[in-house]
Amino acid sequence: MLQFFLVLSSSADITEEFFGLSLRFINSYDLLSHRASELLLRVSLKAIAT
């Protein structure tokens, strides 16, 4: 894994693109999971209320 990272970091353009994509993916995943948990909470609250 470290060797892969070193090879990747030897080319700055690839590294920047790679990290950019990773961050974008993580951010969108966080947003999705946050929305999903929010929705689940609302549904369960409604179920308890009725």
PDBQT receptor file of N, H, CA, C and O in Angstrom, charges set to zero:
ATOM      1  N   MET A   1       0.837  -1.203   0.000  1.00  0.00    +0.000 N 
ATOM      2  CA  MET A   1       0.000   0.000   0.000  1.00  0.00    +0.000 C 
ATOM      3  C   MET A   1       0.872   1.255   0.000  1.00  0.00    +0.000 C 
ATOM      4  O   MET A   1       0.585   2.219  -0.709  1.00  0.00    +0.000 OA
ATOM      5  N   LEU A   2       1.929   1.235   0.792  1.00  0.00    +0.000 N 
ATOM      6  H   LEU A   2       2.162   0.452   1.368  1.00  0.00    +0.000 HD
ATOM      7  CA  LEU A   2       2.829   2.391   0.867  1.00  0.00    +0.000 C 
ATOM      8  C   LEU A   2       3.541   2.616  -0.464  1.00  0.00    +0.000 C 
ATOM      9  O   LEU A   2       3.708   3.752  -0.907  1.00  0.00    +0.000 OA
ATOM     10  N   GLN A   3       3.958   1.516  -1.095  1.00  0.00    +0.000 N 
ATOM     11  H   GLN A   3       3.822   0.593  -0.735  1.00  0.00    +0.000 HD
ATOM     12  CA  GLN A   3       4.619   1.624  -2.397  1.00  0.00    +0.000 C 
ATOM     13  C   GLN A   3       3.677   2.252  -3.425  1.00  0.00    +0.000 C 
ATOM     14  O   GLN A   3       4.080   3.104  -4.216  1.00  0.00    +0.000 OA
ATOM     15  N   PHE A   4       2.432   1.820  -3.397  1.00  0.00    +0.000 N 
ATOM     16  H   PHE A   4       2.105   1.127  -2.754  1.00  0.00    +0.000 HD
ATOM     17  CA  PHE A   4       1.429   2.368  -4.299  1.00  0.00    +0.000 C 
ATOM     18  C   PHE A   4       1.294   3.872  -4.086  1.00  0.00    +0.000 C 
ATOM     19  O   PHE A   4       1.222   4.649  -5.038  1.00  0.00    +0.000 OA
ATOM     20  N   PHE A   5       1.261   4.265  -2.805  1.00  0.00    +0.000 N 
ATOM     21  H   PHE A   5       1.319   3.634  -2.031  1.00  0.00    +0.000 HD
ATOM     22  CA  PHE A   5       1.129   5.679  -2.469  1.00  0.00    +0.000 C 
ATOM     23  C   PHE A   5       2.340   6.472  -2.951  1.00  0.00    +0.000 C 
ATOM     24  O   PHE A   5       2.195   7.581  -3.467  1.00  0.00    +0.000 OA
ATOM     25  N   LEU A   6       3.522   5.911  -2.785  1.00  0.00    +0.000 N 
ATOM     26  H   LEU A   6       3.639   5.010  -2.367  1.00  0.00    +0.000 HD
ATOM     27  CA  LEU A   6       4.746   6.579  -3.217  1.00  0.00    +0.000 C 
ATOM     28  C   LEU A   6       4.787   6.742  -4.726  1.00  0.00    +0.000 C 
ATOM     29  O   LEU A   6       5.183   7.791  -5.235  1.00  0.00    +0.000 OA
ATOM     30  N   VAL A   7       4.377   5.704  -5.440  1.00  0.00    +0.000 N 
ATOM     31  H   VAL A   7       4.055   4.852  -5.027  1.00  0.00    +0.000 HD
ATOM     32  CA  VAL A   7       4.325   5.780  -6.904  1.00  0.00    +0.000 C 
ATOM     33  C   VAL A   7       3.330   6.852  -7.322  1.00  0.00    +0.000 C 
ATOM     34  O   VAL A   7       3.577   7.619  -8.253  1.00  0.00    +0.000 OA
ATOM     35  N   LEU A   8       2.204   6.893  -6.624  1.00  0.00    +0.000 N 
ATOM     36  H   LEU A   8       2.003   6.270  -5.868  1.00  0.00    +0.000 HD
ATOM     37  CA  LEU A   8       1.168   7.866  -6.923  1.00  0.00    +0.000 C 
ATOM     38  C   LEU A   8       1.660   9.285  -6.670  1.00  0.00    +0.000 C 
ATOM     39  O   LEU A   8       1.414  10.187  -7.472  1.00  0.00    +0.000 OA
ATOM     40  N   SER A   9       2.356   9.480  -5.553  1.00  0.00    +0.000 N 
ATOM     41  H   SER A   9       2.555   8.748  -4.902  1.00  0.00    +0.000 HD
ATOM     42  CA  SER A   9       2.805  10.823  -5.192  1.00  0.00    +0.000 C 
ATOM     43  C   SER A   9       3.970  11.305  -6.046  1.00  0.00    +0.000 C 
ATOM     44  O   SER A   9       4.301  12.491  -6.030  1.00  0.00    +0.000 OA
ATOM     45  N   SER A  10       4.598  10.391  -6.796  1.00  0.00    +0.000 N 
ATOM     46  H   SER A  10       4.330   9.428  -6.809  1.00  0.00    +0.000 HD
ATOM     47  CA  SER A  10       5.690  10.800  -7.682  1.00  0.00    +0.000 C 
ATOM     48  C   SER A  10       5.140  11.616  -8.854  1.00  0.00    +0.000 C 
ATOM     49  O   SER A  10       5.871  12.392  -9.470  1.00  0.00    +0.000 OA
ATOM     50  N   SER A  11       3.874  11.443  -9.156  1.00  0.00    +0.000 N 
ATOM     51  H   SER A  11       3.280  10.812  -8.656  1.00  0.00    +0.000 HD
ATOM     52  CA  SER A  11       3.230  12.243 -10.192  1.00  0.00    +0.000 C 
ATOM     53  C   SER A  11       2.183  13.140  -9.530  1.00  0.00    +0.000 C 
ATOM     54  O   SER A  11       1.104  12.677  -9.159  1.00  0.00    +0.000 OA
ATOM     55  N   ALA A  12       2.507  14.411  -9.388  1.00  0.00    +0.000 N 
ATOM     56  H   ALA A  12       3.383  14.787  -9.689  1.00  0.00    +0.000 HD
ATOM     57  CA  ALA A  12       1.679  15.352  -8.631  1.00  0.00    +0.000 C 
ATOM     58  C   ALA A  12       0.257  15.481  -9.186  1.00  0.00    +0.000 C 
ATOM     59  O   ALA A  12      -0.708  15.561  -8.426  1.00  0.00    +0.000 OA
ATOM     60  N   ASP A  13       0.139  15.500 -10.517  1.00  0.00    +0.000 N 
ATOM     61  H   ASP A  13       0.924  15.436 -11.134  1.00  0.00    +0.000 HD
ATOM     62  CA  ASP A  13      -1.178  15.654 -11.138  1.00  0.00    +0.000 C 
ATOM     63  C   ASP A  13      -2.105  14.514 -10.757  1.00  0.00    +0.000 C 
ATOM     64  O   ASP A  13      -3.249  14.737 -10.363  1.00  0.00    +0.000 OA
ATOM     65  N   ILE A  14      -1.609  13.300 -10.874  1.00  0.00    +0.000 N 
ATOM     66  H   ILE A  14      -0.679  13.118 -11.194  1.00  0.00    +0.000 HD
ATOM     67  CA  ILE A  14      -2.416  12.113 -10.548  1.00  0.00    +0.000 C 
ATOM     68  C   ILE A  14      -2.823  12.148  -9.074  1.00  0.00    +0.000 C 
ATOM     69  O   ILE A  14      -3.966  11.849  -8.728  1.00  0.00    +0.000 OA
ATOM     70  N   THR A  15      -1.874  12.516  -8.213  1.00  0.00    +0.000 N 
ATOM     71  H   THR A  15      -0.945  12.759  -8.493  1.00  0.00    +0.000 HD
ATOM     72  CA  THR A  15      -2.149  12.557  -6.781  1.00  0.00    +0.000 C 
ATOM     73  C   THR A  15      -3.247  13.563  -6.460  1.00  0.00    +0.000 C 
ATOM     74  O   THR A  15      -4.182  13.269  -5.714  1.00  0.00    +0.000 OA
ATOM     75  N   GLU A  16      -3.118  14.746  -7.034  1.00  0.00    +0.000 N 
ATOM     76  H   GLU A  16      -2.359  14.985  -7.640  1.00  0.00    +0.000 HD
ATOM     77  CA  GLU A  16      -4.129  15.787  -6.789  1.00  0.00    +0.000 C 
ATOM     78  C   GLU A  16      -5.503  15.324  -7.232  1.00  0.00    +0.000 C 
ATOM     79  O   GLU A  16      -6.491  15.497  -6.519  1.00  0.00    +0.000 OA
ATOM     80  N   GLU A  17      -5.556  14.733  -8.419  1.00  0.00    +0.000 N 
ATOM     81  H   GLU A  17      -4.753  14.592  -8.998  1.00  0.00    +0.000 HD
ATOM     82  CA  GLU A  17      -6.816  14.253  -8.957  1.00  0.00    +0.000 C 
ATOM     83  C   GLU A  17      -7.384  13.145  -8.073  1.00  0.00    +0.000 C 
ATOM     84  O   GLU A  17      -8.578  13.114  -7.777  1.00  0.00    +0.000 OA
ATOM     85  N   PHE A  18      -6.497  12.236  -7.659  1.00  0.00    +0.000 N 
ATOM     86  H   PHE A  18      -5.526  12.261  -7.900  1.00  0.00    +0.000 HD
ATOM     87  CA  PHE A  18      -6.898  11.110  -6.821  1.00  0.00    +0.000 C 
ATOM     88  C   PHE A  18      -7.493  11.581  -5.497  1.00  0.00    +0.000 C 
ATOM     89  O   PHE A  18      -8.557  11.117  -5.085  1.00  0.00    +0.000 OA
ATOM     90  N   PHE A  19      -6.800  12.505  -4.837  1.00  0.00    +0.000 N 
ATOM     91  H   PHE A  19      -5.937  12.881  -5.171  1.00  0.00    +0.000 HD
ATOM     92  CA  PHE A  19      -7.298  13.011  -3.560  1.00  0.00    +0.000 C 
ATOM     93  C   PHE A  19      -8.568  13.826  -3.737  1.00  0.00    +0.000 C 
ATOM     94  O   PHE A  19      -9.468  13.780  -2.897  1.00  0.00    +0.000 OA
ATOM     95  N   GLY A  20      -8.636  14.563  -4.817  1.00  0.00    +0.000 N 
ATOM     96  H   GLY A  20      -7.905  14.600  -5.499  1.00  0.00    +0.000 HD
ATOM     97  CA  GLY A  20      -9.834  15.336  -5.106  1.00  0.00    +0.000 C 
ATOM     98  C   GLY A  20     -11.054  14.438  -5.269  1.00  0.00    +0.000 C 
ATOM     99  O   GLY A  20     -12.122  14.714  -4.723  1.00  0.00    +0.000 OA
ATOM    100  N   LEU A  21     -10.882  13.371  -6.019  1.00  0.00    +0.000 N 
ATOM    101  H   LEU A  21     -10.014  13.146  -6.462  1.00  0.00    +0.000 HD
ATOM    102  CA  LEU A  21     -11.969  12.416  -6.219  1.00  0.00    +0.000 C 
ATOM    103  C   LEU A  21     -12.344  11.734  -4.907  1.00  0.00    +0.000 C 
ATOM    104  O   LEU A  21     -13.526  11.560  -4.611  1.00  0.00    +0.000 OA
ATOM    105  N   SER A  22     -11.336  11.346  -4.119  1.00  0.00    +0.000 N 
ATOM    106  H   SER A  22     -10.375  11.487  -4.359  1.00  0.00    +0.000 HD
ATOM    107  CA  SER A  22     -11.586  10.687  -2.847  1.00  0.00    +0.000 C 
ATOM    108  C   SER A  22     -12.387  11.591  -1.929  1.00  0.00    +0.000 C 
ATOM    109  O   SER A  22     -13.365  11.158  -1.320  1.00  0.00    +0.000 OA
ATOM    110  N   LEU A  23     -11.972  12.851  -1.832  1.00  0.00    +0.000 N 
ATOM    111  H   LEU A  23     -11.178  13.203  -2.327  1.00  0.00    +0.000 HD
ATOM    112  CA  LEU A  23     -12.662  13.804  -0.961  1.00  0.00    +0.000 C 
ATOM    113  C   LEU A  23     -14.086  14.035  -1.430  1.00  0.00    +0.000 C 
ATOM    114  O   LEU A  23     -15.009  14.107  -0.619  1.00  0.00    +0.000 OA
ATOM    115  N   ARG A  24     -14.263  14.152  -2.735  1.00  0.00    +0.000 N 
ATOM    116  H   ARG A  24     -13.513  14.093  -3.393  1.00  0.00    +0.000 HD
ATOM    117  CA  ARG A  24     -15.596  14.364  -3.291  1.00  0.00    +0.000 C 
ATOM    118  C   ARG A  24     -16.503  13.177  -2.964  1.00  0.00    +0.000 C 
ATOM    119  O   ARG A  24     -17.662  13.342  -2.583  1.00  0.00    +0.000 OA
ATOM    120  N   PHE A  25     -15.938  11.971  -3.126  1.00  0.00    +0.000 N 
ATOM    121  H   PHE A  25     -14.996  11.837  -3.435  1.00  0.00    +0.000 HD
ATOM    122  CA  PHE A  25     -16.698  10.746  -2.845  1.00  0.00    +0.000 C 
ATOM    123  C   PHE A  25     -17.083  10.674  -1.368  1.00  0.00    +0.000 C 
ATOM    124  O   PHE A  25     -18.226  10.368  -1.030  1.00  0.00    +0.000 OA
ATOM    125  N   ILE A  26     -16.110  10.963  -0.487  1.00  0.00    +0.000 N 
ATOM    126  H   ILE A  26     -15.181  11.212  -0.762  1.00  0.00    +0.000 HD
ATOM    127  CA  ILE A  26     -16.366  10.912   0.958  1.00  0.00    +0.000 C 
ATOM    128  C   ILE A  26     -17.415  11.941   1.350  1.00  0.00    +0.000 C 
ATOM    129  O   ILE A  26     -18.313  11.645   2.139  1.00  0.00    +0.000 OA
ATOM    130  N   ASN A  27     -17.306  13.143   0.806  1.00  0.00    +0.000 N 
ATOM    131  H   ASN A  27     -16.576  13.383   0.165  1.00  0.00    +0.000 HD
ATOM    132  CA  ASN A  27     -18.268  14.196   1.130  1.00  0.00    +0.000 C 
ATOM    133  C   ASN A  27     -19.673  13.832   0.694  1.00  0.00    +0.000 C 
ATOM    134  O   ASN A  27     -20.625  14.019   1.450  1.00  0.00    +0.000 OA
ATOM    135  N   SER A  28     -19.814  13.310  -0.528  1.00  0.00    +0.000 N 
ATOM    136  H   SER A  28     -19.040  13.157  -1.143  1.00  0.00    +0.000 HD
ATOM    137  CA  SER A  28     -21.142  12.951  -1.020  1.00  0.00    +0.000 C 
ATOM    138  C   SER A  28     -21.703  11.771  -0.234  1.00  0.00    +0.000 C 
ATOM    139  O   SER A  28     -22.909  11.696   0.005  1.00  0.00    +0.000 OA
ATOM    140  N   TYR A  29     -20.827  10.847   0.169  1.00  0.00    +0.000 N 
ATOM    141  H   TYR A  29     -19.848  10.908  -0.025  1.00  0.00    +0.000 HD
ATOM    142  CA  TYR A  29     -21.275   9.702   0.962  1.00  0.00    +0.000 C 
ATOM    143  C   TYR A  29     -21.758  10.169   2.331  1.00  0.00    +0.000 C 
ATOM    144  O   TYR A  29     -22.791   9.707   2.817  1.00  0.00    +0.000 OA
ATOM    145  N   ASP A  30     -21.010  11.090   2.959  1.00  0.00    +0.000 N 
ATOM    146  H   ASP A  30     -20.172  11.465   2.564  1.00  0.00    +0.000 HD
ATOM    147  CA  ASP A  30     -21.406  11.646   4.251  1.00  0.00    +0.000 C 
ATOM    148  C   ASP A  30     -22.758  12.318   4.151  1.00  0.00    +0.000 C 
ATOM    149  O   ASP A  30     -23.621  12.138   5.011  1.00  0.00    +0.000 OA
ATOM    150  N   LEU A  31     -22.936  13.094   3.093  1.00  0.00    +0.000 N 
ATOM    151  H   LEU A  31     -22.235  13.240   2.395  1.00  0.00    +0.000 HD
ATOM    152  CA  LEU A  31     -24.189  13.813   2.888  1.00  0.00    +0.000 C 
ATOM    153  C   LEU A  31     -25.346  12.832   2.737  1.00  0.00    +0.000 C 
ATOM    154  O   LEU A  31     -26.408  13.009   3.334  1.00  0.00    +0.000 OA
ATOM    155  N   LEU A  32     -25.125  11.792   1.930  1.00  0.00    +0.000 N 
ATOM    156  H   LEU A  32     -24.262  11.648   1.445  1.00  0.00    +0.000 HD
ATOM    157  CA  LEU A  32     -26.165  10.786   1.714  1.00  0.00    +0.000 C 
ATOM    158  C   LEU A  32     -26.519  10.058   3.000  1.00  0.00    +0.000 C 
ATOM    159  O   LEU A  32     -27.699   9.883   3.307  1.00  0.00    +0.000 OA
ATOM    160  N   SER A  33     -25.519   9.634   3.753  1.00  0.00    +0.000 N 
ATOM    161  H   SER A  33     -24.561   9.776   3.504  1.00  0.00    +0.000 HD
ATOM    162  CA  SER A  33     -25.781   8.889   4.980  1.00  0.00    +0.000 C 
ATOM    163  C   SER A  33     -26.461   9.784   6.012  1.00  0.00    +0.000 C 
ATOM    164  O   SER A  33     -27.290   9.320   6.795  1.00  0.00    +0.000 OA
ATOM    165  N   HIS A  34     -26.103  11.077   6.008  1.00  0.00    +0.000 N 
ATOM    166  H   HIS A  34     -25.430  11.453   5.372  1.00  0.00    +0.000 HD
ATOM    167  CA  HIS A  34     -26.744  12.026   6.919  1.00  0.00    +0.000 C 
ATOM    168  C   HIS A  34     -28.220  12.184   6.574  1.00  0.00    +0.000 C 
ATOM    169  O   HIS A  34     -29.075  12.173   7.460  1.00  0.00    +0.000 OA
ATOM    170  N   ARG A  35     -28.512  12.327   5.296  1.00  0.00    +0.000 N 
ATOM    171  H   ARG A  35     -27.818  12.336   4.577  1.00  0.00    +0.000 HD
ATOM    172  CA  ARG A  35     -29.902  12.452   4.828  1.00  0.00    +0.000 C 
ATOM    173  C   ARG A  35     -30.692  11.188   5.189  1.00  0.00    +0.000 C 
ATOM    174  O   ARG A  35     -31.825  11.260   5.665  1.00  0.00    +0.000 OA
ATOM    175  N   ALA A  36     -30.071  10.043   4.954  1.00  0.00    +0.000 N 
ATOM    176  H   ALA A  36     -29.151   9.984   4.567  1.00  0.00    +0.000 HD
ATOM    177  CA  ALA A  36     -30.739   8.765   5.211  1.00  0.00    +0.000 C 
ATOM    178  C   ALA A  36     -31.063   8.606   6.691  1.00  0.00    +0.000 C 
ATOM    179  O   ALA A  36     -32.164   8.185   7.045  1.00  0.00    +0.000 OA
ATOM    180  N   SER A  37     -30.109   8.940   7.558  1.00  0.00    +0.000 N 
ATOM    181  H   SER A  37     -29.214   9.282   7.271  1.00  0.00    +0.000 HD
ATOM    182  CA  SER A  37     -30.336   8.801   8.996  1.00  0.00    +0.000 C 
ATOM    183  C   SER A  37     -31.392   9.794   9.469  1.00  0.00    +0.000 C 
ATOM    184  O   SER A  37     -32.180   9.487  10.364  1.00  0.00    +0.000 OA
ATOM    185  N   GLU A  38     -31.409  10.980   8.871  1.00  0.00    +0.000 N 
ATOM    186  H   GLU A  38     -30.769  11.229   8.144  1.00  0.00    +0.000 HD
ATOM    187  CA  GLU A  38     -32.405  11.995   9.206  1.00  0.00    +0.000 C 
ATOM    188  C   GLU A  38     -33.801  11.491   8.840  1.00  0.00    +0.000 C 
ATOM    189  O   GLU A  38     -34.749  11.624   9.613  1.00  0.00    +0.000 OA
ATOM    190  N   LEU A  39     -33.904  10.912   7.651  1.00  0.00    +0.000 N 
ATOM    191  H   LEU A  39     -33.134  10.803   7.023  1.00  0.00    +0.000 HD
ATOM    192  CA  LEU A  39     -35.171  10.371   7.173  1.00  0.00    +0.000 C 
ATOM    193  C   LEU A  39     -35.641   9.219   8.056  1.00  0.00    +0.000 C 
ATOM    194  O   LEU A  39     -36.816   9.132   8.413  1.00  0.00    +0.000 OA
ATOM    195  N   LEU A  40     -34.704   8.335   8.402  1.00  0.00    +0.000 N 
ATOM    196  H   LEU A  40     -33.750   8.405   8.112  1.00  0.00    +0.000 HD
ATOM    197  CA  LEU A  40     -35.025   7.206   9.275  1.00  0.00    +0.000 C 
ATOM    198  C   LEU A  40     -35.531   7.685  10.629  1.00  0.00    +0.000 C 
ATOM    199  O   LEU A  40     -36.484   7.131  11.176  1.00  0.00    +0.000 OA
ATOM    200  N   LEU A  41     -34.891   8.713  11.162  1.00  0.00    +0.000 N 
ATOM    201  H   LEU A  41     -34.117   9.164  10.717  1.00  0.00    +0.000 HD
ATOM    202  CA  LEU A  41     -35.289   9.276  12.458  1.00  0.00    +0.000 C 
ATOM    203  C   LEU A  41     -36.712   9.814  12.393  1.00  0.00    +0.000 C 
ATOM    204  O   LEU A  41     -37.521   9.557  13.284  1.00  0.00    +0.000 OA
ATOM    205  N   ARG A  42     -37.014  10.559  11.340  1.00  0.00    +0.000 N 
ATOM    206  H   ARG A  42     -36.357  10.769  10.616  1.00  0.00    +0.000 HD
ATOM    207  CA  ARG A  42     -38.362  11.116  11.180  1.00  0.00    +0.000 C 
ATOM    208  C   ARG A  42     -39.415  10.022  11.077  1.00  0.00    +0.000 C 
ATOM    209  O   ARG A  42     -40.473  10.107  11.699  1.00  0.00    +0.000 OA
ATOM    210  N   VAL A  43     -39.119   8.998  10.291  1.00  0.00    +0.000 N 
ATOM    211  H   VAL A  43     -38.259   8.928   9.786  1.00  0.00    +0.000 HD
ATOM    212  CA  VAL A  43     -40.059   7.886  10.107  1.00  0.00    +0.000 C 
ATOM    213  C   VAL A  43     -40.300   7.165  11.433  1.00  0.00    +0.000 C 
ATOM    214  O   VAL A  43     -41.440   6.852  11.776  1.00  0.00    +0.000 OA
ATOM    215  N   SER A  44     -39.235   6.905  12.165  1.00  0.00    +0.000 N 
ATOM    216  H   SER A  44     -38.309   7.159  11.886  1.00  0.00    +0.000 HD
ATOM    217  CA  SER A  44     -39.383   6.198  13.443  1.00  0.00    +0.000 C 
ATOM    218  C   SER A  44     -40.124   7.060  14.465  1.00  0.00    +0.000 C 
ATOM    219  O   SER A  44     -40.890   6.540  15.277  1.00  0.00    +0.000 OA
ATOM    220  N   LEU A  45     -39.901   8.369  14.426  1.00  0.00    +0.000 N 
ATOM    221  H   LEU A  45     -39.279   8.792  13.766  1.00  0.00    +0.000 HD
ATOM    222  CA  LEU A  45     -40.620   9.273  15.330  1.00  0.00    +0.000 C 
ATOM    223  C   LEU A  45     -42.109   9.283  15.014  1.00  0.00    +0.000 C 
ATOM    224  O   LEU A  45     -42.946   9.287  15.917  1.00  0.00    +0.000 OA
ATOM    225  N   LYS A  46     -42.431   9.286  13.722  1.00  0.00    +0.000 N 
ATOM    226  H   LYS A  46     -41.751   9.282  12.989  1.00  0.00    +0.000 HD
ATOM    227  CA  LYS A  46     -43.842   9.242  13.313  1.00  0.00    +0.000 C 
ATOM    228  C   LYS A  46     -44.485   7.928  13.744  1.00  0.00    +0.000 C 
ATOM    229  O   LYS A  46     -45.632   7.899  14.189  1.00  0.00    +0.000 OA
ATOM    230  N   ALA A  47     -43.723   6.836  13.604  1.00  0.00    +0.000 N 
ATOM    231  H   ALA A  47     -42.791   6.859  13.242  1.00  0.00    +0.000 HD
ATOM    232  CA  ALA A  47     -44.231   5.516  13.996  1.00  0.00    +0.000 C 
ATOM    233  C   ALA A  47     -44.513   5.466  15.496  1.00  0.00    +0.000 C 
ATOM    234  O   ALA A  47     -45.502   4.875  15.931  1.00  0.00    +0.000 OA
ATOM    235  N   ILE A  48     -43.643   6.086  16.276  1.00  0.00    +0.000 N 
ATOM    236  H   ILE A  48     -42.840   6.566  15.923  1.00  0.00    +0.000 HD
ATOM    237  CA  ILE A  48     -43.832   6.119  17.736  1.00  0.00    +0.000 C 
ATOM    238  C   ILE A  48     -45.033   6.991  18.093  1.00  0.00    +0.000 C 
ATOM    239  O   ILE A  48     -45.797   6.663  19.001  1.00  0.00    +0.000 OA
ATOM    240  N   ALA A  49     -45.195   8.097  17.377  1.00  0.00    +0.000 N 
ATOM    241  H   ALA A  49     -44.574   8.364  16.640  1.00  0.00    +0.000 HD
ATOM    242  CA  ALA A  49     -46.265   9.059  17.671  1.00  0.00    +0.000 C 
ATOM    243  C   ALA A  49     -47.654   8.472  17.416  1.00  0.00    +0.000 C 
ATOM    244  O   ALA A  49     -48.614   8.810  18.108  1.00  0.00    +0.000 OA
ATOM    245  N   THR A  50     -47.753   7.591  16.417  1.00  0.00    +0.000 N 
ATOM    246  H   THR A  50     -46.973   7.317  15.855  1.00  0.00    +0.000 HD
ATOM    247  CA  THR A  50     -49.072   7.040  16.079  1.00  0.00    +0.000 C 
ATOM    248  C   THR A  50     -49.427   5.846  16.946  1.00  0.00    +0.000 C 
ATOM    249  O   THR A  50     -50.502   5.267  16.789  1.00  0.00    +0.000 OA
TER     250      THR A  50
